[in-house]
């Protein structure tokens, strides 16, 4: 007998997304759509595909990726400033070690809402990440770690957390890369510490080089950030956000 799936006792007919639901087997990208695709859409697509390769989810072509986004945006009354989230979801046998045989692109679009705060506060996550974890380097729908970190921060009266790895090295926040400036030096943790190589992270590094900053990607501790002149976080949705308070424990 084939498996039966119900939701609140009613049989679920469409079970294509069960693997993504049960195992977090999916990869995603989020960005702003201000009347047109973002300038760095190719980088978002490339990172989505790198994540799909890690999880062995069948790839989607760039042409289909863009087509599905544009078709979804067309359904909006106003496309001048939108939040867009694309999720490449897997389909396949529900026995978890089996490699999925198909993928589907889920696209979520809604009006973009600016962050009310222009500055944020950070505290330290109550648990460590491990630099060898391959999921840290992709945008996986297996997002529970980030959720727990964010909730911890909010319950403590902060806006977000900074994750430390097994060596107490700074990595990233629950949804952004972290940077700090000291003089003409721009510092940010190395990807080897266990973090997502953000699209905006790459843009900032290249822009800072053009403006004469010396870029230092390395292994840093909380005390290194404490000595900085300016701290900020950045992602593709909200751009650069200043950090006005950092709880160093």
RONUZA-387156 format. One record per residue: residue number from 1; x, y, z of N, C-alpha, C in turn. Coordinates in steps of 0.2 Angstrom, whole numbers, plus 2048, in hexadecimal, padded with zeros to 3 digits. Layout:
% residues N
NUM_X_Y_Z_X_Y_Z_X_Y_Z
...
//
This chain:
% residues 249
1_804_7FA_800_800_800_800_804_806_800
2_802_80B_7FC_806_811_7FC_805_815_802
3_809_81A_804_808_81E_80A_802_822_80A
4_7FF_824_80F_7F9_828_810_7FB_82E_814
5_7F9_834_812_7FB_83A_815_7F4_83E_816
6_7F3_840_81C_7ED_844_81E_7EF_84B_821
7_7EB_850_821_7EC_856_825_7E6_857_828
8_7E6_857_82F_7E0_858_833_7DB_852_831
9_7DD_84C_830_7D9_847_82E_7D7_846_827
10_7D8_84B_823_7D6_84B_81C_7DC_849_818
11_7DB_845_813_7E0_842_80F_7E3_848_80A
12_7EA_848_80A_7ED_84D_806_7EF_84A_7FF
13_7EC_84D_7FA_7ED_84A_7F3_7F3_84C_7F0
14_7F6_852_7F1_7FC_855_7EE_801_854_7F3
15_805_84F_7F2_80B_84D_7F7_812_84F_7F4
16_812_853_7EF_818_854_7EC_81E_857_7F0
17_81B_85B_7F5_820_85F_7F9_822_85C_800
18_820_855_801_821_852_807_828_852_80A
19_82D_851_805_834_850_807_836_857_80A
20_834_85D_806_836_863_809_833_865_810
21_82D_862_810_829_864_817_82C_860_81C
22_82D_859_81B_830_855_821_837_856_822
23_83B_857_81D_842_857_81E_846_85E_81E
24_842_863_81C_845_86A_81A_84A_869_814
25_848_865_80F_84C_864_80A_84A_869_804
26_84C_86F_805_84B_874_800_850_879_801
27_851_87E_7FB_855_883_7FC_851_889_7FA
28_853_88F_7FC_84F_895_7FB_854_89B_7F9
29_851_8A0_7F7_854_8A7_7F6_84F_8AC_7F7
30_851_8B2_7FA_84C_8B7_7FB_850_8BE_7F9
31_84C_8C2_7F6_84E_8C8_7F3_849_8CD_7F2
32_84A_8D4_7F1_845_8D9_7EF_845_8D9_7E8
33_83F_8DA_7E6_83D_8DB_7DE_83A_8E2_7DE
34_83E_8E7_7DC_83C_8EE_7DB_83B_8F0_7D4
35_835_8ED_7D1_833_8EE_7CA_837_8EA_7C5
36_83C_8E7_7C8_840_8E2_7C3_844_8DD_7C8
37_847_8D8_7C4_84B_8D4_7C8_851_8D7_7CB
38_853_8D5_7D1_859_8D9_7D4_85F_8D8_7CF
39_864_8DC_7D0_86A_8DC_7CC_86E_8D6_7CC
40_86E_8D3_7D2_872_8CD_7D4_86E_8C6_7D4
41_869_8C6_7CF_864_8C0_7CF_868_8BA_7CD
42_86D_8BB_7C9_872_8B5_7C7_875_8B2_7CD
43_877_8B6_7D1_87A_8B3_7D7_875_8B0_7DC
44_86F_8B2_7DC_86A_8AF_7E0_869_8A8_7DD
45_868_8A8_7D6_867_8A2_7D3_86D_89D_7D4
46_873_89F_7D3_879_89B_7D4_879_898_7DB
47_877_89C_7E0_878_899_7E7_872_894_7E8
48_86C_895_7E5_867_890_7E6_869_88A_7E3
49_86C_88A_7DD_86E_884_7DA_874_880_7DE
50_878_884_7E1_87E_881_7E5_87A_87D_7EB
51_875_881_7EE_872_87D_7F3_86E_877_7F1
52_86B_877_7EB_868_872_7E8_86D_86C_7E7
53_873_86D_7E5_878_868_7E4_87A_865_7EB
54_87A_869_7F0_87C_866_7F6_876_861_7F9
55_870_863_7F8_86B_85E_7FA_868_859_7F4
56_86C_85A_7EF_86A_855_7E9_863_856_7E6
57_860_85C_7E7_85A_85E_7E4_85B_860_7DC
58_857_85D_7D8_858_85E_7D1_858_866_7D0
59_85C_868_7CB_85D_86F_7CA_857_872_7C6
60_856_878_7C6_852_87C_7C2_856_881_7BD
61_854_882_7B7_858_886_7B3_857_88D_7B5
62_85C_892_7B3_85B_899_7B5_855_89C_7B1
63_854_899_7AB_84E_89C_7A7_848_89B_7AB
64_847_894_7AD_841_893_7B1_840_896_7B8
65_846_897_7BB_846_89B_7C1_844_8A2_7C0
66_846_8A5_7BB_844_8AC_7BA_83D_8AC_7B8
67_83B_8A8_7B3_834_8A7_7B1_82F_8A7_7B6
68_830_8A2_7BB_82B_8A1_7C0_82B_8A7_7C5
69_830_8AA_7C6_830_8B1_7CA_82C_8B6_7C6
70_82D_8B7_7C0_82A_8BC_7BC_822_8BB_7BC
71_821_8B4_7BB_81A_8B2_7BA_816_8B4_7C1
72_819_8B3_7C6_816_8B4_7CD_816_8BC_7CE
73_81B_8BF_7CC_81A_8C7_7CD_815_8CA_7C9
74_814_8C7_7C3_80E_8CA_7BF_807_8C9_7C2
75_807_8C5_7C7_800_8C4_7CA_7FF_8C9_7D0
76_804_8CD_7D1_804_8D3_7D6_801_8D9_7D3
77_7FD_8DD_7D7_7FB_8E3_7D4_800_8E8_7D3
78_805_8E8_7D8_80A_8ED_7D8_811_8E9_7D9
79_815_8EA_7D4_81C_8E6_7D5_822_8EB_7D6
80_820_8F1_7D8_825_8F6_7D9_82A_8F4_7DF
81_828_8F1_7E4_82C_8EF_7E9_829_8E9_7ED
82_82C_8E3_7EB_82A_8DD_7EE_82F_8D9_7F1
83_82D_8D5_7F6_831_8D0_7F9_830_8C9_7F5
84_835_8C6_7F3_834_8C0_7EF_838_8BB_7F3
85_835_8B5_7F3_839_8AF_7F6_838_8A9_7F1
86_83D_8A6_7EF_83D_8A0_7EB_83F_89A_7EF
87_83B_895_7EE_83D_88F_7F2_83D_889_7ED
88_843_886_7EC_844_880_7E8_842_87A_7EC
89_83C_877_7EB_83A_871_7EF_83B_86B_7EC
90_83C_865_7F0_83E_85F_7ED_837_85A_7ED
91_837_856_7E8_832_851_7E8_835_84A_7E7
92_833_845_7EA_836_83E_7EA_833_839_7EF
93_836_834_7EF_834_82F_7F4_835_832_7FB
94_831_830_800_831_833_807_836_830_80B
95_839_82A_809_83F_827_80D_845_82C_80C
96_847_82F_812_84B_835_811_852_834_80E
97_855_82E_80E_85C_82E_80B_85B_82E_803
98_855_82D_800_855_82C_7F9_855_833_7F6
99_859_834_7F1_85A_83A_7ED_853_83C_7EA
100_851_842_7EB_84B_844_7E7_84C_844_7E0
101_846_843_7DC_846_842_7D5_844_848_7D1
102_841_84D_7D5_83E_853_7D1_83E_859_7D6
103_83D_85F_7D3_83D_865_7D7_838_86A_7D5
104_835_86E_7D9_830_873_7D7_832_87A_7DA
105_831_87F_7D7_833_886_7DA_82C_889_7DC
106_82D_88A_7E3_828_88E_7E6_82A_895_7E6
107_825_89A_7E4_827_8A1_7E5_822_8A5_7E9
108_824_8A8_7EE_820_8AC_7F2_821_8B4_7F1
109_81C_8B8_7F0_81D_8BF_7EE_818_8C3_7F3
110_81B_8C8_7F6_816_8CC_7FA_819_8D3_7FA
111_815_8D8_7FB_818_8DF_7FC_81E_8DF_801
112_823_8E3_7FF_829_8E3_803_828_8E8_809
113_829_8E7_80F_829_8EB_814_82F_8ED_817
114_831_8F3_817_837_8F6_81A_838_8F4_822
115_83E_8F2_824_83F_8F1_82B_83D_8F8_82F
116_83A_8F8_834_838_8FE_838_83E_900_83B
117_843_8FC_83E_849_8FE_841_84E_8FF_83C
118_852_905_83D_858_906_839_85E_903_83C
119_85E_902_843_863_8FF_846_861_8F9_84A
120_865_8F4_84B_863_8EE_84F_868_8EC_854
121_865_8E7_859_869_8E5_85E_86A_8DD_85D
122_870_8DB_85F_872_8D4_85E_874_8D1_865
123_872_8CB_866_874_8C7_86C_878_8C1_869
124_87A_8BD_86D_87E_8B7_86B_879_8B1_86C
125_879_8AC_867_875_8A6_867_877_8A2_86D
126_872_89E_870_873_89A_876_876_893_874
127_877_892_86D_87A_88C_86B_87F_88D_865
128_883_889_864_889_88A_85F_887_886_858
129_88A_889_853_889_885_84D_890_882_84B
130_890_87D_847_897_87A_845_899_87C_83E
131_89F_87E_83E_8A2_880_837_8A2_87B_832
132_8A1_875_833_8A1_86F_82E_89A_86E_82C
133_895_871_82F_88E_870_82D_88D_872_826
134_88C_86E_821_88B_870_81A_884_875_819
135_87F_874_81D_879_878_81D_87A_87F_81E
136_880_881_822_881_888_823_883_88C_81D
137_885_888_818_888_88C_812_882_88C_80C
138_87C_88A_80E_877_88A_809_871_88D_80C
139_86C_890_808_866_892_80B_861_88D_80B
140_861_888_810_85D_883_810_856_884_814
141_851_881_812_84A_882_815_84A_87E_81C
142_850_87B_81E_851_878_824_853_87E_829
143_84E_882_82B_850_888_82E_84F_889_836
144_84E_883_839_84C_883_840_851_886_844
145_858_885_843_85D_888_847_85C_890_847
146_85B_893_841_85A_89A_840_854_89D_844
147_84F_899_844_849_89B_847_84A_89B_84F
148_84D_896_851_84F_895_859_853_89B_85B
149_858_89D_857_85C_8A2_858_859_8A9_858
150_855_8AA_853_851_8B0_853_84C_8B1_859
151_848_8AC_85A_844_8AC_860_847_8AD_866
152_84D_8AA_867_851_8AC_86D_853_8B3_86E
153_855_8B6_868_857_8BD_869_850_8C1_86A
154_84B_8C0_867_845_8C4_868_842_8C4_870
155_843_8BD_872_841_8BC_879_845_8C0_87E
156_84B_8C1_87C_850_8C4_880_850_8CC_880
157_84C_8CE_87B_84C_8D5_87A_851_8D8_874
158_853_8D3_870_858_8D5_86B_855_8D4_864
159_858_8D6_85F_855_8D5_858_857_8CF_855
160_85D_8CD_856_860_8C7_853_865_8C4_857
161_868_8BE_855_86E_8BB_858_874_8BB_853
162_879_8BA_857_880_8B9_853_881_8B1_855
163_882_8AD_850_884_8A6_851_88C_8A6_852
164_88E_8A2_857_895_8A0_857_896_899_855
165_89C_897_853_89D_890_851_8A0_88C_857
166_8A2_886_855_8A5_882_85B_8AC_885_85D
167_8AF_88A_85A_8B5_88D_85C_8B4_894_85F
168_8AD_895_860_8AB_89C_863_8AD_8A2_85E
169_8AD_8A0_858_8AE_8A5_852_8A7_8A8_850
170_8A7_8AE_84F_8A1_8B1_84C_8A0_8AF_845
171_899_8AD_844_897_8AB_83D_893_8B0_839
172_88C_8B0_83C_887_8B4_838_881_8B5_83D
173_87C_8B8_83B_876_8B9_83F_871_8B4_83C
174_86B_8B4_83E_866_8AF_83C_864_8B0_835
175_865_8B6_832_863_8B8_82B_867_8BD_828
176_86D_8BE_82A_872_8C3_827_879_8C1_828
177_87D_8C4_824_885_8C4_825_886_8CA_82A
178_88C_8C9_82D_88E_8CE_832_895_8D1_830
179_895_8D8_831_89B_8DB_82F_89D_8E0_834
180_8A3_8E2_835_8A5_8E8_839_8AB_8EC_836
181_8AC_8F2_838_8B1_8F7_835_8B5_8F9_83A
182_8BC_8F9_839_8C0_8FC_83E_8C5_900_839
183_8C5_907_839_8C9_90B_835_8C7_90A_82E
184_8CC_908_82A_8CB_906_823_8CB_8FF_821
185_8C9_8FB_826_8C9_8F4_826_8C2_8F1_827
186_8BF_8ED_822_8B9_8EA_823_8BA_8E3_824
187_8B7_8E1_82A_8B7_8DA_82C_8B1_8D6_82B
188_8B1_8D0_829_8AB_8CB_829_8AE_8C4_82A
189_8AA_8C0_82D_8AC_8B9_82E_8AD_8B5_828
190_8B2_8B1_827_8B3_8AC_822_8AE_8A7_821
191_8AC_8A5_81B_8A7_8A0_81A_8AA_89A_81D
192_8B0_899_81E_8B3_893_821_8B0_892_828
193_8AE_897_82B_8AC_897_832_8A5_894_833
194_8A1_893_82D_89B_890_82D_895_895_82C
195_894_898_826_88F_89D_825_88D_89D_81E
196_888_8A1_81D_885_8A1_816_889_8A7_812
197_88C_8A5_80C_88F_8AA_808_88A_8AE_805
198_888_8B4_808_882_8B8_806_884_8BB_7FF
199_87F_8BC_7FB_87F_8C0_7F5_881_8C7_7F7
200_87E_8CA_7FB_87F_8D1_7FD_886_8D2_801
201_888_8CC_804_88F_8CC_807_894_8CD_802
202_893_8CA_7FC_898_8CA_7F7_898_8D1_7F4
203_892_8D4_7F3_891_8DB_7F0_895_8E0_7F5
204_894_8DF_7FB_897_8E4_800_89F_8E3_800
205_8A1_8DD_800_8A8_8DC_800_8AB_8E0_7F9
206_8A8_8DE_7F4_8AB_8E1_7ED_8AA_8E9_7ED
207_8A5_8EC_7F0_8A4_8F3_7F0_8A9_8F6_7F5
208_8AA_8F3_7FB_8AF_8F5_800_8B6_8F6_7FD
209_8B8_8F1_7F9_8BE_8F1_7F6_8BF_8F7_7F1
210_8BA_8F8_7ED_8BA_8FE_7E9_8BB_904_7EC
211_8B8_905_7F2_8B8_90B_7F6_8BF_90B_7FB
212_8C3_906_7FA_8CA_907_7FD_8CA_903_804
213_8C5_8FF_806_8C6_8FC_80C_8CA_8F6_80B
214_8CE_8F4_810_8D1_8ED_810_8CC_8E8_813
215_8CB_8E3_80F_8C6_8DE_812_8CA_8D8_815
216_8C7_8D6_81B_8CA_8D1_81F_8C4_8CC_820
217_8C5_8C6_81D_8C0_8C1_81E_8C4_8BC_822
218_8C2_8BA_828_8C6_8B6_82D_8C2_8B3_832
219_8C5_8B1_837_8C2_8AE_83D_8C3_8B3_843
220_8BD_8B5_845_8BD_8BA_84A_8B8_8B8_850
221_8B9_8BB_856_8B6_8BA_85C_8B2_8C0_85E
222_8AD_8C0_863_8A9_8C5_865_8AD_8CB_867
223_8B3_8CA_86A_8B7_8CF_86C_8BA_8D3_866
224_8BB_8D0_861_8BD_8D4_85B_8B8_8D9_858
225_8B2_8D7_859_8AC_8DB_857_8AC_8E1_85C
226_8AD_8E0_862_8AC_8E5_867_8B1_8EB_866
227_8B7_8EA_862_8BC_8EF_861_8BA_8F3_85B
228_8B5_8F1_857_8B3_8F5_851_8B1_8FC_852
229_8B1_8FF_84C_8AE_906_84C_8A6_906_84A
230_8A4_901_846_89E_900_843_89C_8F9_842
231_896_8F7_844_894_8F0_842_88E_8F0_83E
232_88D_8EC_839_887_8EB_836_886_8E4_833
233_87F_8E3_831_87D_8DD_82E_87A_8DE_827
234_87A_8D9_823_878_8DA_81C_875_8D4_819
235_86F_8D5_816_86C_8D0_812_869_8D3_80B
236_866_8CE_807_864_8D1_801_85D_8D4_801
237_85A_8D3_807_853_8D6_808_854_8DD_80B
238_857_8DE_810_858_8E4_814_85E_8E8_813
239_863_8E6_80F_869_8EA_80E_86D_8EA_814
240_870_8F0_815_874_8F0_81B_871_8F3_821
241_871_8F0_827_86E_8F3_82D_873_8F3_832
242_873_8F9_835_878_8FA_83B_877_8F6_841
243_87C_8F4_844_87B_8F1_84B_87D_8F6_850
244_878_8F8_854_879_8FD_859_87B_8FA_860
245_879_8F3_861_87A_8F0_868_87C_8E9_866
246_881_8E7_86A_884_8E0_869_885_8DD_870
247_881_8D8_872_882_8D5_879_887_8D0_878
248_88D_8D1_87C_893_8CD_87C_893_8C8_881
249_88E_8C7_885_88D_8C2_88A_892_8C3_890
//
